[in-house]
Amino acid sequence: MDTRMETDISVTPYLSLSAAFSYGIASMAMVFINKAVVMQYPHSMTLLSLQQLATALLIHFGRVMGYTRAKGLNMATAKKLILVSLFYNANVAFALASLKGVNIPMYIAIKRLTPLAVLIAGCFSGKGIPSTQVTLSVILTAAGVLIAALGDFSFDLFGYIMAFTSVFFQTMYLVLVEKSGAEDGLSSVEIMFYNSLLSLPFLLALILVTGEFPDSISLLFAKSFSLYFLVTLVLSLVMGIILNYTMFLCTIVNSALTTTIVGVLKGVGSTTLGFFVLGGVQVRALNVTGLVINTAGGLWYSYAKYQQKKAKPPKLMVDLEAHRK
């Protein structure tokens, strides 16, 4: 059957909202799935390698079979995206490592500081200073995070160092993804493909350096007899692909700052569930106060961005993806 290429797609409010909502749902689900996996399988580098390998193979065979018209490998493009891949994998690796010692509500609380970091990075990268409403809403969101975190710190030094380091690398790769999509005309699937392919050499090196191999392989085969582990592992691989796609799409269609704010808002639901599942934590009044402030900041930001979008004409996004009809 024929396929078609669509370009110059107008980024409507519906597309922007759909991309943001999809990323929020996928991101929330991924936190719990990764937590469930690392509780049984602590070799985070090997897990991330499996996720990236599954992503690269799926996109490759999808292109061969005609389900997507993403371009093939181009060395010039690959060189431009090396830093994106490096920062992405550093973010996920440190995030997975932090989940070994940090409970879900506190992990999310730390990761919610990313919007403030993205805002600061945007100022230094030439995007200029955001509007007063956007700036104040992000600061309010971060303030809510800190208040919530003060109410429930089951302190784990290693876990917190890993989580804060993950925030730094997440900020860097989101800014670079936004820049790559806008300047190079790359679709979200193409960025996914390059990111996964370029990740594998880094991850294989890390597996050897950290000493995960060969224990990680031995444990993987030993755990393969557990149906619960196999189900969570497969879910982790599938959701890793979905999360990457929705994250890159949201960043290209909207912005790096919008992607991080969506992460903050979905964190409210994740935090609530995190109090009760996969180990749970004790609910305290300070946590609830912080979450209310955090949510107010996120809603304020959403309103401010909506007002900005109404005042501007729709932008055009080059999307090289086509699906079999």
N, C-alpha and C positions, 0 to 999 in steps of 0.2 A: 504493500500500500504506500501511497505517497505521504511524504512528510512535508511540512512547510516551515519556513523560517519567519518569525515575526520580529520586527525591529521597531524602534521608536514607539514603545508602548507608554501611553500616558500613565503616570503614577497617580491614580485617583485616590481619594480618601479611603475608599473601600479596599483597594489593594494594600495601602499602607496599614490599615487596621488589621486586615487578614494576616499580613506578614508578621505584624507584631504579636497578634493573638496566638498564632501557630507557634512562634518561637517561645512564648511564655509557657504554653502547655507542655511543649517538648522539653524545655529547660527544667520545669518543675518535676516532671516524671523522671528525668535523667538523674537528678540528685538522689532520689530514693533508690533507683535501680543500681547506680554505682555504689551507694552505701551498702546495699544488700550483697553486691558482688565482693567488695573489698573486705567485708566481714568474714567471708569464706576463703577468699583468694587475695592475699595481701600484695601480690606482685603487680603493682600498678603500671609499670612500664610495659610489661608483656600484655596486659589487658588493653592498654592504649594502642599498642602495635597491632593487635588483632582487630580493633575497631577501625584503624586507618587502612589496614589491608582489605577488610571487607568493603569499605567505602570505595577504594580505588578499583577493585575488581568489579563492583556493581556498576560504576559509571563507565568503565571500559567496555564491558559486555553490553551495556545499554546503548553505547555509541555504535558498537559493531552491529547490533541487531536493529538499529535504526530508531530506537525509542527516544533518543536525544541527539541533537545535532551540535553538541559541544565540540569545539575544535580539538584536534589531536595535540600531542605534545609539541610544544615550541620552546626551544632552549632559551631564547631571548626572554620570553614571558616567564619561564621557570626561574631565571636569574633574578627577575624583578620580585618574585614572590617567595624567595628563600627566607627573608626576614619574617614575612607573614607566617610561614610554616614553623619557623623556629620559635617565635613568640607564642603561637597557638599551642604547640606541644609543651612548651614550658608551663603555660597556664594550666593545661589539663593535668600534666604530670604533678605539679605542686598541689593542685586542687585534690587529686586522688590521694596524694600522700597525706594531706591535711585531714581527710575524712577518716583516716585510721585512728586519730586521737581526738577529733573535735566532733561534738554532736551536731545534728543537722541545723537546729535553730541558730547556734553560734556560728557555724560555717556560713550560713546564709547572711547573718548579720555582718560578718566581715566582708563578704563579697558585695554587699550592698554599698560599700564605700567606692566601688568602681565608677559610678556616674560622676562623682566629684573629681576623681582622678582624670576621667575622660574630658571633663570640662576644662580642667587646668591644662591638659595636654593640647587641647584644641586651641587655647589661647597662644601657646608657644609655637604651634605649627602653622600659624597664620590665619586661622579661621576667624579670629577676632573675638571680642567679648560678647557673650550671649546677652539677650535682653535681661532687664532687671528681674522680671517674673521668673524666667528660666533659671537664672542664677540663684535666686532666693529659694525656689522650690527644691533645687538639688541640694542646697545647704540644709534646708529643713529635713529633707529625706535622710541625709547623712547624720544629722543631729538625732533623729529618731532611732537610727541604727545604734548609735553610741549609748543612748539611754536604755534601749532594750538589752544591749549586751551587758551593761553594768548590772542588770538585775539577775544575770544567770551565767556567771563565768566559772565553769568547771575547768580551771586553767590547765592547759597542756602546752608547754612552751614550744615543743617541736611542731605540734599541730598548728599553733597560731602563727609561727614563723612561716610555715608552708602556705597558709591561707593568705597572709599579707603579701607574700612573694607572688602568689597566683594573681592577686589584684593588679599588681604592677604589670605583669605580662599580658593579662587580659586587656588592660588599657592600651598597651602598645599595639597588639594585633588588631583590635577593633578600629583604631585610628588608621592603620595601614590598609585594612580591608576596605574601608570607606573610600580611601584615596585610590586604591587599585581598581575598584569597581567604577568609579567616576571617570578616572583618567584613561584607563586602558580598555573600557567597554567590555569588561569580562562579566559573564553571567555568574550567578551564584553556583551553578553546577560546575562550571569551569574552575572557579576558585577552589571549590571542594576537591576536585580531581588533582589539581596541582598541589594543594595543601597535603592531601593524603599521600601522594607519590613522594613528595619531597620529605615527608615526615619519616618514612621508613628507615633511611640510613641513619638519621639522628637517633631514632628510638632503638635500633639494633645496637648501636654503639653504647647507648645508655644501659641497655640490658646487660651488656658485657662488663661495663665499668662498675655498675652497682652490684654485680654479683648475682643478679636474679637468675641467670642461666648457669647451670642446667636445672636448678631446683624448681624454677617456674614451670618448665615443661613436665617434669616428673609429677608435680602437684596437679597440673592440668589434666594429665591422664588419669591420675588417681581419683580426682573429683568428677571425672566424666561418667562415673557409674551412679552419681547422684542426680536424680531427675530434677530436683529443685535447683541445683547448681546449673545444670544445662539450660533450664528455662530462663534463669536470671542472666546467664551468659549470653544466650541468643537475644534476649530482650535488650541487653546492654549494647550488643553489636548493631541491632536494628535501630535503636533509639539514638545511637551515636551518629548514624547516617542522617536520620531525620533532624536531629538537633543541629548538626553542621549546616544542612541545607537551609533550614529556617533562620538560623543565626546569620548566615551570609546574606540571605535574601532580605531580611529585615534591615541589616546594616546598609545594603546598597539602595534599597527602596526608600528608607527613612534616613537614618544617620547612626553613627556610633553611639552618640549620647542617648538616642531613643532606644537602641538595643539594650543599653545598660539599665535604663529606667524600667523597661519591660521586665528585666531581670529582677529589679527591686520589687515591683508590684507582684510578680508571681511568687516572690519570696514570702509574702504575707501568708498565702495558702500553704506553702511548703513549711514555714515555721510552725503554723498551727498544727499541721499533721505531724511535724517532727517532735512535738511535745508528747505524742502518744505512741508512735511507731518506731521500730528499729532501735530500741533502747530507751527512747523517751527522756524527758527532763522535767523537773519540777516547775510548775507555772507560778510566776510571781507578778505582783502588781506592777513593778517597774518594767517588766517585759511588755505587758499589755499597753502601758502608757507610751512606751517607745514605739510599738507597732502602730498605734493610732496616729502618732506624729508622723511616722514614716509613711503611712498610707495617705495622710493629708498632703504631704509633700509630693508624692507621686501623682495624686489627682490634680494638684495645682499645676504641676509640670505638664500633664496631659492637656489641660485647658489652655495653658500658655502656648503650647505647640500647635494646638488646633486653631487658635486665633492667628498665629503666624502663617499657617498653611492657607487659611481663607484669604489672607491679604496678598498671597503670591499666586501667579499663574501656575498650573500643573507643570512639573518638570517631566522631561522625557527620559526614559530608561531604555538602553539597548539590551534586549534580552534575546539571546541566540538559541534559546531552548524551544524545541518543538516536540510535540508528542504524536505518536501514531494515532490516526483517526480511525 
